[in-house]
Amino acid sequence: MASDLTEYREVGQTVASSILKSHMEMIYRALSPSSNANQIKSAFRVLTAMVTLGHLTAREVIARVDFAHDSIIEASQRKSFDDVPDVRSTFVMFITSFLMEEDAMLLRTIGENPAILWPVFFHLRTDTIGTVQLFLTALRDKLIMSTLLSKTLKLHIFNSRNLLQLMRLFSWIGPQKPKKPTGNDKTEEAPAPPDEELEEDKVAVAELLKDVLLALTTSHKFGIAFPDYGLGVDSITKNNIVFQMLQVTT
């Protein structure tokens, strides 16, 4: 939508503004659990297209959408092994589109509203590698390395709860195919042979995650690390979140 409206951007912004002001109930209805996957994905794609129209429309989207709405929360967890991209992936693309705008007001809103990023962090371990790479790359390049967001708000985003979910990506497993009911047959199936492609993807995810965490925890300028001239032995640590992260790894 947005790419088709390059020369009609103002018209697209007007249409988007009208939908956001007068028809959000229709959007929530399309996102409801009773809707099918195509309806929910279409709603997320419409919202994503609005964001990509520019930072002004993106600001209106982030202000009008209730990210704590039950329909959005449930849709953010809706996965399918066979439907590619599934509802969950389309939701992550929607959230990531805000980061791609590189707008100070958008980033501040994301930092102040934990309901926006938490659903993404929470299920990353079983997302597709494409979804994980998309989100982690945007997180590193558009948020962590951004000077538009204060270190305080970065600390709000990368709190211990969200960092724990990031750390779990070191044991990323990807989408899981639902197990078929076996009924009364208790015969155990033979273990599946090693999936070389999956193992390569695990390495790729771990390498990207390492880059994200290094940018986040070792840069005094961009990350959440503060200079600590007491070398961490003082009674009050200046890098409590980093310390908690290290505790998780031990």
C-alpha positions as CSV (number, residue, x, y, z in Angstrom):
1,M,0.0,0.0,0.0
2,A,2.6,2.5,1.1
3,S,4.9,1.8,-1.8
4,D,2.0,2.3,-4.2
5,L,1.2,5.7,-2.7
6,T,4.5,7.4,-3.2
7,E,3.1,10.2,-5.3
8,Y,-0.2,10.1,-3.4
9,R,1.3,10.1,0.1
10,E,-0.9,12.9,1.4
11,V,-4.0,11.0,0.2
12,G,-2.8,7.9,1.9
13,Q,-2.2,9.8,5.2
14,T,-5.7,11.3,5.1
15,V,-7.3,7.8,4.5
16,A,-5.1,6.4,7.4
17,S,-6.1,9.2,9.7
18,S,-9.8,8.6,8.9
19,I,-9.6,4.9,9.7
20,L,-7.7,5.5,12.9
21,K,-10.2,8.1,14.1
22,S,-13.4,6.5,13.1
23,H,-12.9,2.8,12.4
24,M,-10.7,1.3,15.1
25,E,-13.5,-0.9,16.3
26,M,-13.5,-2.6,12.9
27,I,-9.8,-3.2,13.2
28,Y,-10.2,-4.8,16.6
29,R,-13.0,-6.9,15.3
30,A,-10.8,-8.1,12.5
31,L,-8.1,-8.9,15.0
32,S,-10.5,-10.8,17.3
33,P,-9.9,-14.5,18.1
34,S,-13.1,-15.4,16.1
35,S,-11.5,-14.1,12.9
36,N,-9.6,-16.3,10.6
37,A,-5.9,-16.0,10.0
38,N,-6.2,-14.1,6.8
39,Q,-8.5,-11.5,8.3
40,I,-6.1,-10.9,11.2
41,K,-3.1,-10.7,9.0
42,S,-4.9,-8.2,6.7
43,A,-5.6,-6.0,9.7
44,F,-2.0,-6.0,10.8
45,R,-0.8,-5.3,7.2
46,V,-3.1,-2.3,7.0
47,L,-1.7,-0.9,10.2
48,T,1.9,-1.7,9.0
49,A,1.2,0.1,5.7
50,M,-0.1,3.2,7.7
51,V,3.2,3.2,9.7
52,T,5.3,3.2,6.6
53,L,3.5,6.2,5.2
54,G,5.8,8.4,7.4
55,H,6.5,9.3,11.0
56,L,3.5,11.5,11.4
57,T,1.0,8.8,10.5
58,A,3.1,6.3,12.5
59,R,2.8,8.5,15.5
60,E,-1.0,8.5,15.1
61,V,-1.1,4.7,14.8
62,I,0.9,4.2,17.9
63,A,-1.3,6.7,19.8
64,R,-4.6,5.2,18.6
65,V,-3.8,1.5,18.9
66,D,-4.4,-0.1,22.3
67,F,-1.5,-2.6,22.5
68,A,-3.0,-4.1,25.7
69,H,-6.2,-4.9,23.9
70,D,-7.2,-8.6,24.4
71,S,-7.5,-9.2,20.6
72,I,-4.0,-7.9,19.9
73,I,-2.4,-9.8,22.8
74,E,-4.0,-13.1,21.6
75,A,-3.2,-12.4,18.0
76,S,0.5,-11.9,18.9
77,Q,0.6,-15.5,20.2
78,R,-1.2,-17.1,17.2
79,K,1.2,-19.3,15.4
80,S,0.8,-21.8,12.6
81,F,3.4,-24.3,11.4
82,D,1.9,-24.4,7.9
83,D,0.7,-20.8,7.3
84,V,3.7,-18.8,6.2
85,P,3.9,-16.0,7.2
86,D,1.6,-16.7,10.1
87,V,-0.4,-14.3,12.3
88,R,2.4,-14.0,14.8
89,S,5.0,-13.1,12.1
90,T,2.7,-10.4,10.7
91,F,2.3,-9.0,14.1
92,V,6.1,-8.8,14.6
93,M,6.5,-7.1,11.3
94,F,3.9,-4.5,12.4
95,I,5.8,-3.8,15.7
96,T,9.2,-3.7,13.9
97,S,7.8,-1.1,11.4
98,F,7.8,1.5,14.2
99,L,11.5,0.9,14.9
100,M,12.3,1.3,11.2
101,E,10.8,4.8,11.1
102,E,13.7,6.0,13.4
103,D,11.5,8.7,15.0
104,A,12.3,10.1,18.4
105,M,8.7,10.3,19.5
106,L,7.9,6.8,18.4
107,L,11.0,5.4,20.2
108,R,10.0,7.3,23.4
109,T,6.5,5.9,23.2
110,I,7.9,2.4,22.8
111,G,10.2,2.9,25.8
112,E,7.4,4.2,28.0
113,N,4.8,1.6,27.0
114,P,5.9,-2.0,27.9
115,A,2.9,-3.5,26.2
116,I,4.3,-2.8,22.8
117,L,7.5,-4.9,22.8
118,W,6.8,-7.5,25.5
119,P,4.6,-9.7,23.3
120,V,7.4,-9.8,20.7
121,F,10.1,-10.7,23.2
122,F,8.0,-13.3,24.9
123,H,7.7,-15.8,22.0
124,L,10.9,-15.2,20.0
125,R,12.4,-18.5,20.9
126,T,9.8,-20.4,18.7
127,D,9.6,-17.8,15.9
128,T,11.0,-18.5,12.5
129,I,14.6,-17.5,11.8
130,G,13.4,-14.8,9.4
131,T,11.2,-13.2,12.1
132,V,14.0,-13.4,14.7
133,Q,16.6,-11.8,12.3
134,L,14.2,-9.1,11.3
135,F,13.4,-8.0,14.9
136,L,16.9,-8.4,16.3
137,T,18.5,-6.5,13.5
138,A,16.0,-3.6,13.9
139,L,16.5,-3.7,17.7
140,R,20.3,-3.4,17.3
141,D,20.4,-0.9,14.4
142,K,17.3,1.3,15.0
143,L,17.0,1.2,18.8
144,I,20.2,0.3,20.6
145,M,22.5,2.2,18.3
146,S,20.1,5.2,18.1
147,T,20.9,8.5,19.8
148,L,17.3,9.5,19.7
149,L,16.4,7.4,22.7
150,S,17.8,8.2,26.2
151,K,19.7,5.6,28.2
152,T,17.0,5.7,30.8
153,L,14.3,4.6,28.3
154,K,16.7,1.9,26.9
155,L,16.9,0.6,30.4
156,H,13.1,0.5,30.6
157,I,13.0,-1.5,27.4
158,F,15.8,-3.8,28.2
159,N,14.6,-4.6,31.7
160,S,15.4,-7.9,33.4
161,R,12.2,-9.5,32.1
162,N,12.9,-8.7,28.4
163,L,16.6,-9.5,28.7
164,L,15.7,-12.9,30.0
165,Q,13.7,-13.6,26.9
166,L,16.6,-12.4,24.7
167,M,19.0,-14.7,26.5
168,R,16.7,-17.6,25.9
169,L,17.4,-17.1,22.2
170,F,20.8,-18.8,22.7
171,S,18.7,-21.9,22.9
172,W,16.4,-20.9,20.0
173,I,14.4,-23.9,18.7
174,G,12.2,-22.3,15.9
175,P,8.6,-23.2,15.1
176,Q,7.4,-26.4,16.6
177,K,5.1,-28.7,14.7
178,P,2.1,-29.7,16.8
179,K,2.3,-33.3,18.1
180,K,-0.3,-35.6,16.7
181,P,-2.4,-37.4,19.4
182,T,-1.2,-41.0,19.7
183,G,-4.4,-42.3,21.4
184,N,-3.7,-45.6,23.2
185,D,-0.7,-46.4,21.1
186,K,2.2,-45.9,23.5
187,T,4.9,-46.9,21.0
188,E,7.6,-44.3,21.0
189,E,8.6,-42.9,17.6
190,A,12.2,-43.0,16.6
191,P,14.0,-39.7,17.2
192,A,14.2,-37.6,14.1
193,P,17.6,-37.4,12.4
194,P,19.6,-34.2,13.0
195,D,18.4,-31.3,10.9
196,E,21.6,-29.7,9.5
197,E,19.7,-26.6,8.3
198,L,18.2,-26.0,11.7
199,E,21.6,-26.4,13.3
200,E,23.0,-23.7,11.0
201,D,20.1,-21.5,11.8
202,K,20.7,-21.9,15.5
203,V,24.3,-20.7,15.0
204,A,23.1,-17.7,12.9
205,V,20.6,-16.7,15.6
206,A,23.3,-17.0,18.3
207,E,25.8,-14.9,16.4
208,L,23.2,-12.1,15.8
209,L,22.1,-12.2,19.4
210,K,25.7,-11.9,20.5
211,D,26.1,-8.8,18.4
212,V,22.9,-7.3,19.9
213,L,24.0,-8.0,23.4
214,L,27.5,-6.7,22.9
215,A,26.1,-3.4,21.5
216,L,23.7,-3.2,24.4
217,T,26.0,-4.0,27.3
218,T,29.5,-2.8,26.3
219,S,28.8,0.6,24.7
220,H,28.7,3.6,27.1
221,K,27.4,5.8,24.3
222,F,24.7,3.7,22.8
223,G,24.0,0.8,25.3
224,I,22.8,0.5,28.8
225,A,26.3,0.3,30.4
226,F,27.5,3.1,32.7
227,P,31.2,3.8,33.4
228,D,32.0,2.0,36.7
229,Y,35.3,3.2,38.1
230,G,34.8,1.0,41.2
231,L,35.1,-2.0,38.9
232,G,31.8,-3.4,40.3
233,V,33.1,-3.9,43.8
234,D,31.4,-0.9,45.4
235,S,28.3,-1.4,47.5
236,I,26.1,0.1,44.9
237,T,26.5,-1.3,41.3
238,K,25.9,1.1,38.4
239,N,25.1,-1.7,36.0
240,N,22.5,-3.7,37.8
241,I,20.7,-4.9,34.7
242,V,24.0,-6.1,33.1
243,F,24.8,-7.8,36.4
244,Q,21.4,-9.6,36.4
245,M,22.0,-10.7,32.8
246,L,25.4,-12.2,33.7
247,Q,23.7,-14.0,36.6
248,V,21.4,-15.7,34.1
249,T,24.3,-17.0,32.1
250,T,26.0,-18.6,35.1
